[in-house]
Amino acid sequence: MVARKPLSEKVKKALKNKADKSRFFQGELSEVYRKGQGAYLGSGSRNVSMNAWSMGRVNSYMKGGGARKADAAIYKKYQKRRSKA
């Protein structure tokens, strides 16, 4: 079994770039990425890497796809911060 890995500098930089170019916060995207890691370990496809699975979840979340519904609590938590900005 693969253990959940700490976020690498490369992943942190990618999430920061995504956050800078969107209305989302880096911390928000990091939480979604972490949930993606958990989903991968729980029942993810072994045809893709954990990084690809997790980043795919982040991309789906940003586009308003299925991950947005699955991560509704995260979205709601950061929606309050977005409305203040």
Secondary structure as the mmCIF struct_conf table of DSSP 4:
data_model
#
loop_
_struct_conf.conf_type_id
_struct_conf.id
_struct_conf.beg_label_comp_id
_struct_conf.beg_label_asym_id
_struct_conf.beg_label_seq_id
_struct_conf.end_label_comp_id
_struct_conf.end_label_asym_id
_struct_conf.end_label_seq_id
HELX_LH_PP_P HELX_LH_PP_P1 VAL A 2 SER A 8
HELX_RH_AL_P HELX_RH_AL_P1 GLU A 9 ASP A 20
TURN_TY1_P TURN_TY1_P1 LYS A 21 LYS A 21
BEND BEND1 SER A 22 PHE A 24
HELX_RH_AL_P HELX_RH_AL_P2 GLN A 26 SER A 43
TURN_TY1_P TURN_TY1_P2 ARG A 46 ASN A 47
BEND BEND2 VAL A 48 VAL A 48
HELX_RH_AL_P HELX_RH_AL_P3 MET A 50 LYS A 63
TURN_TY1_P TURN_TY1_P3 GLY A 64 GLY A 64
BEND BEND3 GLY A 65 GLY A 65
HELX_RH_AL_P HELX_RH_AL_P4 GLY A 66 ALA A 70
TURN_TY1_P TURN_TY1_P4 ASP A 71 ASP A 71
HELX_RH_AL_P HELX_RH_AL_P5 ALA A 72 LYS A 84
#
